[in-house]
Amino acid sequence: MMKKFIVMLLVLCAALLGGCSEQNNTNQPEKSDKVAAAQQKPAQNISFIVYRAAADGSEKLLPEKITLPANDKSLPENALIALVSTKPQDARMDDVVPIGTKVLSLKIDKNGTAYADFSKELAKKGQGSYGEMMLCYAITNTLTEFKEIKRVQILVEGKKVITLSGHMDIEDPLERNKTLL
């Protein structure tokens, strides 16, 4: 009689435990459901304006809106990298950044001066005065789109330079040039 009681008790416990585990499984999503839900979340994007030279040769900088996936860099640094590494999407715009130029760093001090450091390719010899001016102000006007930046000091390989190709003095920080917009 005791054996029958123990067997019945074990069967009852097994039935109860089986029911509990079924109930828990139906309320919790499968791992694949969680992964699918995470993949359905829209990716975060960032947008900003970069300035490009007008392709018609007029002394104008045209705004181009760029949208990229969010990353760990600041908006101003993303804008600077996009200016240097992407080509204009609009035929009315021209790329004045010398091929191979890379952004080495961007630092912004408490007074609103951005220190934009580029690889040596930025200082291309033989670039005309128009190209040098449009390049310097494409950089400056792109960065001064951000309220925390008032001036831009262009650096090459971590050092101040007097000029990029002999036509424009950039030894001191440049301010936004509204006449080109």
Contact map, one row per residue, 1 for C-alpha under 8 A:
1111100000000000000000000000000000000000000000000000000000000000000000000000000000000000000000000000000000000000000000000000000000000000000000000000000000000000000000000000000000000
1111110000000000000000000000000000000000000000000000000000000000000000000000000000000000000000000000000000000000000000000000000000000000000000000000000000000000000000000000000000000
1111111000000000000000000000000000000000000000000000000000000000000000000000000000000000000000000000000000000000000000000000000000000000000000000000000000000000000000000000000000000
1111111100000000000000000000000000000000000000000000000000000000000000000000000000000000000000000000000000000000000000000000000000000000000000000000000000000000000000000000000000000
1111111110000000000000000000000000000000000000000000000000000000000000000000000000000000000000000000000000000000000000000000000000000000000000000000000000000000000000000000000000000
0111111111000000000000000000000000000000000000000000000000000000000000000000000000000000000000000000000000000000000000000000000000000000000000000000000000000000000000000000000000000
0011111111100000000000000000000000000000000000000000000000000000000000000000000000000000000000000000000000000000000000000000000000000000000000000000000000000000000000000000000000000
0001111111110000000000000000000000000000000000000000000000000000000000000000000000000000000000000000000000000000000000000000000000000000000000000000000000000000000000000000000000000
0000111111111000000000000000000000000000000000000000000000000000000000000000000000000000000000000000000000000000000000000000000000000000000000000000000000000000000000000000000000000
0000011111111100000000000000000000000000000000000000000000000000000000000000000000000000000000000000000000000000000000000000000000000000000000000000000000000000000000000000000000000
0000001111111110000000000000000000000000000000000000000000000000000000000000000000000000000000000000000000000000000000000000000000000000000000000000000000000000000000000000000000000
0000000111111111000000000000000000000000000000000000000000000000000000000000000000000000000000000000000000000000000000000000000000000000000000000000000000000000000000000000000000000
0000000011111111100000000000000000000000000000000000000000000000000000000000000000000000000000000000000000000000000000000000000000000000000000000000000000000000000000000000000000000
0000000001111111110000000000000000000000000000000000000000000000000000000000000000000000000000000000000000000000000000000000000000000000000000000000000000000000000000000000000000000
0000000000111111111000000000000000000000000000000000000000000000000000000000000000000000000000000000000000000000000000000000000000000000000000000000000000000000000000000000000000000
0000000000011111111100000000000000000000000000000000000000000000000000000000000000000000000000000000000000000000000000000000000000000000000000000000000000000000000000000000000000000
0000000000001111111110000000000000000000000000000000000000000000000000000000000000000000000000000000000000000000000000000000000000000000000000000000000000000000000000000000000000000
0000000000000111111111000000000000000000000000000000000000000000000000000000000000000000000000000000000000000000000000000000000000000000000000000000000000000000000000000000000000000
0000000000000011111111100000000000000000000000000000000000000000000000000000000000000000000000000000000000000000000000000000000000000000000000000000000000000000000000000000000000000
0000000000000001111111110000000000000000000000000000000000000000000000000000000000000000000000000000000000000000000000000000000000000000000000000000000000000000000000000000000000000
0000000000000000111111111000000000000000000000000000000000000000000000000000000000000000000000000000000000000000000000000000000000000000000000000000000000000000000000000000000000000
0000000000000000011111111100000000000000000000000000000000000000000000000000000000000000000000000000000000000000000000000000000000000000000000000000000000000000000000000000000000000
0000000000000000001111111110000000000000000000000000000000000000000000000000000000000000000000000000000000000000000000000000000000000000000000000000000000000000000000000000000000000
0000000000000000000111111111000000000000000000000000000000000000000000000000000000000000000000000000000000000000000000000000000000000000000000000000000000000000000000000000000000000
0000000000000000000011111111100000000000000000000000000000000000000000000000000000000000000000000000000000000000000000000000000000000000000000000000000000000000000000000000000000000
0000000000000000000001111111100000000000000000000000000000000000000000000000000000000000000000000000000000000000000000000000000000000000000000000000000000000000000000000000000000000
0000000000000000000000111111100000000000000000000000000000000000000000000000000000000000000000000000000000000000000000000000000000000000000000000000000000000000000000000000000000000
0000000000000000000000011111110000000000000000000000000000000000000000000000000000000000000000000000000000000000000000000000000000000000000000000000000000000000000000000000000000000
0000000000000000000000001111111111000000000000000000000000000000000000000000000000000000000000000000000000000000000000000000000000000000000000000000000000000000000000000000000000000
0000000000000000000000000001111111000000000000000000000000000000000000000000000000000000000000000000000000000000000000000000000000000000000000000000000000000000000000000000000000000
0000000000000000000000000000111111100000000000000000000000000000000000000000000000000000000000000000000000000000000000000000000000000000000000000000000000000000000000000000000000000
0000000000000000000000000000111111110000000000000000000000000000000000000000000000000000000000000000000000000000000000000000000000000000000000000000000000000000000000000000000000000
0000000000000000000000000000111111111000000000000000000000000000000000000000000000000000000000000000000000000000000000000000000000000000000000000000000000000000000000000000000000000
0000000000000000000000000000111111111100000000000000000000000000000000000000000000000000000000000000000000000000000000000000000000000000000000000000000000000000000000000000000000000
0000000000000000000000000000001111111110000000000000000000000000000000000000000000000000000000000000000000000000000000000000000000000000000000000000000000000000000000000000000000000
0000000000000000000000000000000111111111000000000000000000000000000000000000000000000000000000000000000000000000000000000000000000000000000000000000000000000000000000000000000000000
0000000000000000000000000000000011111111100000000000000000000000000000000000000000000000000000000000000000000000000000000000000000000000000000000000000000000000000000000000000000000
0000000000000000000000000000000001111111100000000000000000000000000000000000000000000000000000000000000000000000000000000000000000000000000000000000000000000000000000000000000000000
0000000000000000000000000000000000111111110000000000000000000000000000000000000000000000000000000000000000000000000000000000000000000000000000000000000000000000000000000000000000000
0000000000000000000000000000000000011111110000000000000000000000000000000000000000000000000000000000000000000000000000000000000000000000000000000000000000000000000000000000000000000
0000000000000000000000000000000000001111111000000000000000000000000000000000000000000000000000000000000000000000000000000000000000000000000000000000000000000000000000000000000000000
0000000000000000000000000000000000000011111100000000000000000000000000000000000000000000000000000000000000000000000000000000000000000000000000000000000000000000000000000000000000000
0000000000000000000000000000000000000000111110000000000000000000000010000000000000000000000000000000000000000000000000000000000000000000000000000000000000000000000000000000000000000
0000000000000000000000000000000000000000011111000000000000000000000011000000000000000000000000000000000000000000000000000000000000000000000000000000000000000000000000000000000000000
0000000000000000000000000000000000000000001111100000000000000000001111000000000000000000000000000000000000000000000000000000000000000000000000000000000000000000000000000000000000000
0000000000000000000000000000000000000000000111110000000000000000001111000010000000000000000000000000000000000000000000000000000000000000000000000000000000000000000000000000000000000
0000000000000000000000000000000000000000000011111000000000000000111100000000000000000000000000000000000000000000000000000000000000000000000000000000000000000000000000000000000000000
0000000000000000000000000000000000000000000001111100000000000000111000000010001000000000000000000000000000000000000000000000000000000000000000000000000000000000000000000000000000000
0000000000000000000000000000000000000000000000111110000000000011110000000000001000000000000000000000000000000000000000000000000000000000000001001000000000000000000000000000000000000
0000000000000000000000000000000000000000000000011111000000000011110000000000001101100000000000000000000000000000000000000000000000000000010011000000000000000000000000000000000000000
0000000000000000000000000000000000000000000000001111100000001111000000000000000000100000000000000000000000000000000000000000000000000000011011000000000000000000000000000000000000000
0000000000000000000000000000000000000000000000000111110000001111000000000000000000100001000011110000000000000000000000000000000000000100010000000000000000000000000000000000000000000
0000000000000000000000000000000000000000000000000011111010111100000000000000000000000000000011110000000000000000000000000000000000000110010000000000000000000000000000000000000000000
0000000000000000000000000000000000000000000000000001111111111100000000000000000000000000000111000000000000000000000000000000000000000000000000000000000000000000000000000000000000000
0000000000000000000000000000000000000000000000000000111111000000000000000000000000000000001111000000000000000000000000000000000000000000000000000000000000000000000000000000000000000
0000000000000000000000000000000000000000000000000000011111000000000000000000000000000000000100000000000000000000000000000000000000000000000000000000000000000000000000000000000000000
0000000000000000000000000000000000000000000000000000111111110000000000000000000000000000000000000000000000000000000000000000000000000000000000000000000000000000000000000000000000000
0000000000000000000000000000000000000000000000000000011111110000000000000000000000000000000000000000000000000000000000000000000000000000000000000000000000000000000000000000000000000
0000000000000000000000000000000000000000000000000000110011111000000000000000000000000000000000000000000000000000000000000000000001000100000000000000000000000000000000000000000000010
0000000000000000000000000000000000000000000000000000110011111100000000000000000000000000000000000000000000000000000000000000000000000000000000000000000000000000000000000000000000111
0000000000000000000000000000000000000000000000000011110000111110000000000000000000000000000000000000000000000000000000000000000000000100010000000000000000000000000000000000000000011
0000000000000000000000000000000000000000000000000011110000011111000000000000000000000000000010000000000000000000000000000000000000000000000000000000000000000000000000000000000000001
0000000000000000000000000000000000000000000000001111000000001111100000000000000000000000000000000000000000000000000000000000000000000000000000000000000000000000000000000000000000000
0000000000000000000000000000000000000000000000001111000000000111110000000000000000000001000000000000000000000000000000000000000000000000000000000000000000000000000000000000000000000
0000000000000000000000000000000000000000000000111100000000000011111000000000000000000000000000000000000000000000000000000000000000000000000000000000000000000000000000000000000000000
0000000000000000000000000000000000000000000000111100000000000001111100000000001001000000000000000000000000000000000000000000000000000000000000000000000000000000000000000000000000000
0000000000000000000000000000000000000000000011110000000000000000111110000000000000000000000000000000000000000000000000000000000000000000000000000000000000000000000000000000000000000
0000000000000000000000000000000000000000000011100000000000000000011111000000000000000000000000000000000000000000000000000000000000000000000000000000000000000000000000000000000000000
0000000000000000000000000000000000000000001111000000000000000000001111100000000000000000000000000000000000000000000000000000000000000000000000000000000000000000000000000000000000000
0000000000000000000000000000000000000000000111000000000000000000000111110000000000000000000000000000000000000000000000000000000000000000000000000000000000000000000000000000000000000
0000000000000000000000000000000000000000000000000000000000000000000011111000000000000000000000000000000000000000000000000000000000000000000000000000000000000000000000000000000000000
0000000000000000000000000000000000000000000000000000000000000000000001111100000000000000000000000000000000000000000000000000000000000000000000000000000000000000000000000000000000000
0000000000000000000000000000000000000000000000000000000000000000000000111110110000000000000000000000000000000000000000000000000000000000000000000000000000000000000000000000000000000
0000000000000000000000000000000000000000000000000000000000000000000000011111110000000000000000000000000000000000000000000000000000000000000000000000000000000000000000000000000000000
0000000000000000000000000000000000000000000001010000000000000000000000001111111000000000000000000000000000000000000000000000000000000000000000000000000000000000000000000000000000000
0000000000000000000000000000000000000000000000000000000000000000000000000111111100000000000000000000000000000000000000000000000000000000000000100100000000000000000000000000000000000
0000000000000000000000000000000000000000000000000000000000000000000000001111111110000000000000000000000011000000000000000000000000000000000000000000000000000000000000000000000000000
0000000000000000000000000000000000000000000000000000000000000000000000001111111111000000000000000000000000000000000000000000000000000000000000000000000000000000000000000000000000000
0000000000000000000000000000000000000000000000011100000000000000010000000011111111100000000000000000000000000000000000000000000000000000000001100000000000000000000000000000000000000
0000000000000000000000000000000000000000000000000100000000000000000000000001111111110000000000000000001000000000000000000000000000000000001001100000000000000000000000000000000000000
0000000000000000000000000000000000000000000000000000000000000000000000000000111111111000000000000000011000000000000000000000000000000000000000000000000000000000000000000000000000000
0000000000000000000000000000000000000000000000000100000000000000010000000000011111111100000000000000000000000000000000000000000000000000000000000000000000000000000000000000000000000
0000000000000000000000000000000000000000000000000111000000000000000000000000001111111110000000001000000000000000000000000000000000000000001000000000000000000000000000000000000000000
0000000000000000000000000000000000000000000000000000000000000000000000000000000111111100000000001000111000000000000000000000000000000000000000000000000000000000000000000000000000000
0000000000000000000000000000000000000000000000000000000000000000000000000000000011111110000000000000110000000000000000000000000000000000000000000000000000000000000000000000000000000
0000000000000000000000000000000000000000000000000000000000000000000000000000000001111111000000000000000000000000000000000000000000000000000000000000000000000000000000000000000000000
0000000000000000000000000000000000000000000000000000000000000000000000000000000000101111100000100000000000000000000000000000000000000000000000000000000000000000000000000000000000000
0000000000000000000000000000000000000000000000000001000000000001000000000000000000000111111011100000000000000000000000000000000000000000000000000000000000000000000000000000000000000
0000000000000000000000000000000000000000000000000000000000000000000000000000000000000011111010000000000000000000000000000000000000000000000000000000000000000000000000000000000000000
0000000000000000000000000000000000000000000000000000000000000000000000000000000000000001111110000000000000000000000000000000000000000000000000000000000000000000000000000000000000000
0000000000000000000000000000000000000000000000000000001000000000000000000000000000000001111111000000000000000000000000000000000000000000000000000000000000000000000000000000000000000
0000000000000000000000000000000000000000000000000000011100000000000000000000000000000000011111000000000000000000000000000000000000000000000000000000000000000000000000000000000000000
0000000000000000000000000000000000000000000000000001111000000100000000000000000000000001111111100000000000000000000000000000000000000000000000000000000000000000000000000000000000000
0000000000000000000000000000000000000000000000000001111000000000000000000000000000000001001111110000000000000000000000000000000000000000000000000000000000000000000000000000000000000
0000000000000000000000000000000000000000000000000001100000000000000000000000000000000011000011111000000000000000000000000000000000000000000000000000000000000000000000000000000000000
0000000000000000000000000000000000000000000000000001100000000000000000000000000000000000000001111100000000000000000000000000000000100110000000000000000000000000000000000000000000000
0000000000000000000000000000000000000000000000000000000000000000000000000000000000110000000000111110100000000000000000000100000000000010000000000000000000000000000000000000000000000
0000000000000000000000000000000000000000000000000000000000000000000000000000000000000000000000011111100000000000000000001101000000000000000000000000000000000000000000000000000000000
0000000000000000000000000000000000000000000000000000000000000000000000000000000000000000000000001111100000000000000000001000000000000000000000000000000000000000000000000000000000000
0000000000000000000000000000000000000000000000000000000000000000000000000000000000000000000000000111110000000000000000001000000000000000000000000000000000000000000000000000000000000
0000000000000000000000000000000000000000000000000000000000000000000000000000000000011000000000001111111000000000000001111100000000000000000000000000000000000000000000000000000000000
0000000000000000000000000000000000000000000000000000000000000000000000000000000010011000000000000001111100000000000001101100000000000000000000000000000000000000000000000000000000000
0000000000000000000000000000000000000000000000000000000000000000000000000000000110010000000000000000111111000000000111100000000000000000000000000000000000000000000000000000000000000
0000000000000000000000000000000000000000000000000000000000000000000000000000000000000000000000000000011111000000000111100000000000000000000000000000000000001000000000000000000000000
0000000000000000000000000000000000000000000000000000000000000000000000000000100000000000000000000000001111100000001111000000000000000000000000000000000000000000000000000000000000000
0000000000000000000000000000000000000000000000000000000000000000000000000000100000000000000000000000001111110000011110000000000000000000000000000000000000000000000000000000000000000
0000000000000000000000000000000000000000000000000000000000000000000000000000000000000000000000000000000011111000011100000000000000000000000000000000000000000000000000000000000000000
0000000000000000000000000000000000000000000000000000000000000000000000000000000000000000000000000000000001111101111000000000000000000000000000000000100000000000000000000000000000000
0000000000000000000000000000000000000000000000000000000000000000000000000000000000000000000000000000000000111111110000000000000000000000000000000000000000000000000000000000000000000
0000000000000000000000000000000000000000000000000000000000000000000000000000000000000000000000000000000000011111100000000000000000000000000000000000000000000000000000000000000000000
0000000000000000000000000000000000000000000000000000000000000000000000000000000000000000000000000000000000001111100000000000000000000000000000000000000000000000000000000000000000000
0000000000000000000000000000000000000000000000000000000000000000000000000000000000000000000000000000000000011111110000000000000000000000000000000001111000000000000000000000000000000
0000000000000000000000000000000000000000000000000000000000000000000000000000000000000000000000000000000000011111111000000000000000000000000000000000111110000000000000000000100000000
0000000000000000000000000000000000000000000000000000000000000000000000000000000000000000000000000000000001111001111100000000000000000000000000100000111110000000000000000000000000000
0000000000000000000000000000000000000000000000000000000000000000000000000000000000000000000000000000000011110000111110000000000000000000000000000000000111100000000000000000000000000
0000000000000000000000000000000000000000000000000000000000000000000000000000000000000000000000000000001111100000011111000000000000000000000000000000000111100000000000000000000000000
0000000000000000000000000000000000000000000000000000000000000000000000000000000000000000000000000000001111000000001111100000000000000000000000000000000001111110000000000000000000000
0000000000000000000000000000000000000000000000000000000000000000000000000000000000000000000000000000111110000000000111111100000000000000000000000000000001111100000000000000000000000
0000000000000000000000000000000000000000000000000000000000000000000000000000000000000000000000000000111100000000000011111100000000000000000000000000000000011000000000000000000000000
0000000000000000000000000000000000000000000000000000000000000000000000000000000000000000000000000000100000000000000001111111000000000000000000000000000000011000000000000000000000000
0000000000000000000000000000000000000000000000000000000000000000000000000000000000000000000000000111110000000000000001111111000000000000000000000000000000000000000000000000000000000
0000000000000000000000000000000000000000000000000000000000000000000000000000000000000000000000001100110000000000000001111111000000000000000000000000000000010000000100000000000000000
0000000000000000000000000000000000000000000000000000000000000000000000000000000000000000000000000000000000000000000000011111100000000000000000000000000000010000001110000000000000000
0000000000000000000000000000000000000000000000000000000000000000000000000000000000000000000000000100000000000000000000011111111000000000000000000000000000000000000110000000000000000
0000000000000000000000000000000000000000000000000000000000000000000000000000000000000000000000000000000000000000000000000011111000000000000000000000000000000000000110000000000000000
0000000000000000000000000000000000000000000000000000000000000000000000000000000000000000000000000000000000000000000000000001111100000000000000000000000000000000000010000000000000000
0000000000000000000000000000000000000000000000000000000000000000000000000000000000000000000000000000000000000000000000000001111110110000000000000000000000000000000010000000000000000
0000000000000000000000000000000000000000000000000000000000000000000000000000000000000000000000000000000000000000000000000000011111110000000000000000000000000000000010100000000000000
0000000000000000000000000000000000000000000000000000000000000000000000000000000000000000000000000000000000000000000000000000001111111000000000000000000000000000000011110000000000000
0000000000000000000000000000000000000000000000000000000000100000000000000000000000000000000000000000000000000000000000000000000111111100000000000000000000000000000000000000000000000
0000000000000000000000000000000000000000000000000000000000000000000000000000000000000000000000010000000000000000000000000000001111111110000000000000000000000000000000000000000000000
0000000000000000000000000000000000000000000000000000000000000000000000000000000000000000000000000000000000000000000000000000001111111111000000000000000000000000000110110000000000000
0000000000000000000000000000000000000000000000000000000000000000000000000000000000000000000000000000000000000000000000000000000011111111100000000000000000000000000000010000000000000
0000000000000000000000000000000000000000000000000001100000101000000000000000000000000000000000010000000000000000000000000000000001111111110000000000000000000000000000000000000000000
0000000000000000000000000000000000000000000000000000100000000000000000000000000000000000000000011000000000000000000000000000000000111111111000000000000000000000000000000000000000000
0000000000000000000000000000000000000000000000000000000000000000000000000000000000000000000000000000000000000000000000000000000000011111111100000000000001000000000000000000000000000
0000000000000000000000000000000000000000000000000000000000000000000000000000000000000000000000000000000000000000000000000000000000001111111111000000000000000000000000000000000110000
0000000000000000000000000000000000000000000000000111100000001000000000000000000000000000000000000000000000000000000000000000000000000111111111000000000000000000000000000000000000000
0000000000000000000000000000000000000000000000000010000000000000000000000000000100100000000000000000000000000000000000000000000000000011111111100000000000000000000000000000000000000
0000000000000000000000000000000000000000000000000000000000000000000000000000000000000000000000000000000000000000000000000000000000000001111111110000001100000000000000000000011110000
0000000000000000000000000000000000000000000000000110000000000000000000000000000000000000000000000000000000000000000000000000000000000000111111111000000000000000000000000000001110000
0000000000000000000000000000000000000000000000001110000000000000000000000000001100000000000000000000000000000000000000000000000000000000111111111000000000000000000000000000000000000
0000000000000000000000000000000000000000000000000000000000000000000000000001001100000000000000000000000000000000010000000000000000000000001111111100100100000000000000000000000000000
0000000000000000000000000000000000000000000000000000000000000000000000000000000000000000000000000000000000000000000000000000000000000000000111111111111100000000000000000000001100000
0000000000000000000000000000000000000000000000001000000000000000000000000000000000000000000000000000000000000000000000000000000000000000000011111110100000000000000000000000000000000
0000000000000000000000000000000000000000000000000000000000000000000000000001000000000000000000000000000000000000000000000000000000000000000000111111100000000000000000000000000000000
0000000000000000000000000000000000000000000000000000000000000000000000000000000000000000000000000000000000000000000000000000000000000000000000011111110000000000000000000000000000000
0000000000000000000000000000000000000000000000000000000000000000000000000000000000000000000000000000000000000001000000000000000000000000000000010111110000000000000000000000000000000
0000000000000000000000000000000000000000000000000000000000000000000000000000000000000000000000000000000000010001110000000000000000000000000000111111111100000000000000000000000000000
0000000000000000000000000000000000000000000000000000000000000000000000000000000000000000000000000000000000000001110000000000000000000000000000010011111100000000000000000000001100000
0000000000000000000000000000000000000000000000000000000000000000000000000000000000000000000000000000000000000001110000000000000000000000000100010000111110000000000000000000111100000
0000000000000000000000000000000000000000000000000000000000000000000000000000000000000000000000000000000000000000111100000000000000000000000100110000111111000000000000000000111000000
0000000000000000000000000000000000000000000000000000000000000000000000000000000000000000000000000000000000000000111100000000000000000000000000000000001111100001000000000111110000000
0000000000000000000000000000000000000000000000000000000000000000000000000000000000000000000000000000000000000000001111000000000000000001000000000000000111110001100000000100100000000
0000000000000000000000000000000000000000000000000000000000000000000000000000000000000000000000000000000000000000001111000000000000000000000000000000000011111111100000000000000000000
0000000000000000000000000000000000000000000000000000000000000000000000000000000000000000000000000000000000000000000011110110000000000000000000000000000001111111100000000000000000000
0000000000000000000000000000000000000000000000000000000000000000000000000000000000000000000000000000000100000000000011110000000000000000000000000000000000111110000000000000000000000
0000000000000000000000000000000000000000000000000000000000000000000000000000000000000000000000000000000000000000000011000000000000000000000000000000000000111111000000000000000000000
0000000000000000000000000000000000000000000000000000000000000000000000000000000000000000000000000000000000000000000010000000000000000000000000000000000000111111100000000000000000000
0000000000000000000000000000000000000000000000000000000000000000000000000000000000000000000000000000000000000000000000000000000000000000000000000000000011110111110000000010000000000
0000000000000000000000000000000000000000000000000000000000000000000000000000000000000000000000000000000000000000000000000000000000000000000000000000000001110011111100000110000000000
0000000000000000000000000000000000000000000000000000000000000000000000000000000000000000000000000000000000000000000000000000000000000000000000000000000000000001111100011110000000000
0000000000000000000000000000000000000000000000000000000000000000000000000000000000000000000000000000000000000000000000000010000000000000000000000000000000000000111111111110000000000
0000000000000000000000000000000000000000000000000000000000000000000000000000000000000000000000000000000000000000000000000111100000010000000000000000000000000000111111110100000000000
0000000000000000000000000000000000000000000000000000000000000000000000000000000000000000000000000000000000000000000000000011111110010000000000000000000000000000001111110000000000000
0000000000000000000000000000000000000000000000000000000000000000000000000000000000000000000000000000000000000000000000000000000010000000000000000000000000000000001111111000000000000
0000000000000000000000000000000000000000000000000000000000000000000000000000000000000000000000000000000000000000000000000000000110010000000000000000000000000000001111111000000000000
0000000000000000000000000000000000000000000000000000000000000000000000000000000000000000000000000000000000000000000000000000000010011000000000000000000000000000011111111100000000000
0000000000000000000000000000000000000000000000000000000000000000000000000000000000000000000000000000000000000000000000000000000000000000000000000000000000000000011001111111000000000
0000000000000000000000000000000000000000000000000000000000000000000000000000000000000000000000000000000000000000000000000000000000000000000000000000000011000000111100011111110000000
0000000000000000000000000000000000000000000000000000000000000000000000000000000000000000000000000000000000000000000000000000000000000000000000000000000010000001111000001111100000000
0000000000000000000000000000000000000000000000000000000000000000000000000000000000000000000000000000000000000000000000000000000000000000000000000000000010000000000000001111110000000
0000000000000000000000000000000000000000000000000000000000000000000000000000000000000000000000000000000000000000100000000000000000000000000000000000001111000000000000000111111000000
0000000000000000000000000000000000000000000000000000000000000000000000000000000000000000000000000000000000000000000000000000000000000000000100000000001110000000000000000101111100000
0000000000000000000000000000000000000000000000000000000000000000000000000000000000000000000000000000000000000000000000000000000000000000000110010000011100000000000000000000111110000
0000000000000000000000000000000000000000000000000000000000000000000000000000000000000000000000000000000000000000000000000000000000000000100110010000011000000000000000000000011111000
0000000000000000000000000000000000000000000000000000000000000000000000000000000000000000000000000000000000000000000000000000000000000000100110000000000000000000000000000000001111111
0000000000000000000000000000000000000000000000000000000000000000000000000000000000000000000000000000000000000000000000000000000000000000000000000000000000000000000000000000000111111
0000000000000000000000000000000000000000000000000000000000010000000000000000000000000000000000000000000000000000000000000000000000000000000000000000000000000000000000000000000011111
0000000000000000000000000000000000000000000000000000000000111000000000000000000000000000000000000000000000000000000000000000000000000000000000000000000000000000000000000000000011111
0000000000000000000000000000000000000000000000000000000000011100000000000000000000000000000000000000000000000000000000000000000000000000000000000000000000000000000000000000000011111
